[in-house]
Amino acid sequence: MSGGEVAGILVAVFWAILVSFLALVLVRLAQTLKATTKMVTEVSEQAVPLLADASATVRSAHTQLARVDAIAADVQEVTANASALSSTVSTAFGGPLVKVAAFGYGVRRAIGKKGLPEPDRTVVGRTLPGARRGGRRSRRSKD
């Protein structure tokens, strides 16, 4: 056997090993692709109903949010109406009620002083300092 024949046999053996290795890799790759295809099919079969349910849930949530928005708008309107009513009632009844209360206070004071004798506040033709009508003392001076 010559050197060229030995070299040819070595190249053929290495070529056979390389082809066997590539065939093994291709077989494993084909198995992986089959498993991946099967898994993607199963995921798709399960994902489609889940996506449909999620879509229905989102639609329902959107409807509920629209209702809540309408309710919030109604509550805001009711609050504004209650505020307007409160200020109207305060304006309509507040002034007259204060006047009635002041009148009642004045009447009570007048009735309370009616029964008491008026003290003499003059000393030889002069009024005592600090003496005022109604018997009240001035707060500024304590004479």
TIKETOR-33392 format. One record per residue (C-alpha): x, y, z. Coordinates in steps of 0.25 Angstrom, whole numbers, plus 5000, padded with zeros to 4 digits. Each point is the difference from the previous one (the first is absolute). Example, Ala and Ser with C-alpha at 12.3 -4.5 7.8 and 13.67 -1.06 7.14 Angstrom:
BEGIN
504949825031 500650144998 
! end
This chain:
BEGIN
500050005000 500550134996 500050135008 498950064991 499149885003 500250015015 499750154999 498749964992 499649905010 500250105012 499250114992 498949904998 499949955014 500050155005 499050034990 499149885005 500250055014 499650144997 498849954992 499649915011 500150125010 499250094991 498949894998 499949995015 499950155002 498950014989 499249885007 500150075013 499650144994 498849934993 499649945013 500150145007 499250064989 498949905001 499950025015 500050154998 498949994990 499249915009 500250105012 499650124991 498849934995 499649975015 500350145005 499250064988 498849905003 500050055015 500350154997 498950024991 498949985010 500850075011 500150124991 498550004997 499849995015 500950125002 499450084989 498649985006 500550045014 500650124995 498750044993 499249975013 501050095008 499950114989 498549995002 500150015015 500950124999 499050074991 498949985011 500950045011 500450134992 498550034998 499749975015 501250105004 499450104990 498749995007 500650015014 500750124996 498750074994 499349965013 501150065009 500050134992 498450005001 500149985015 501150115001 499150104993 498849965008 500850025013 500450144996 498650034995 499449965014 501150075007 499750134992 498549995001 499949965015 501450045006 499750155000 498650005005 500449895011 501150095005 499050125001 499049925007 501049955010 500650145002 498550055002 499849895010 501250045008 499650145000 498649975005 500649915011 501050115005 498950105000 499049915008 501149975009 500450145003 498550055001 499849945014 501350065006 500150155005 500950094993 501250045010 500350145002 501350034993 500150155002 500850075011 499650145002 499650024986 501149934993 500149854995 501049915006 501249974991 499949864993 498549995002 499349984987 498649974997 499549865003 500949985011 501249954992 501450045003 501050044989 501149904998 501150104997 500050065014 499849945013 499650125009 
! end
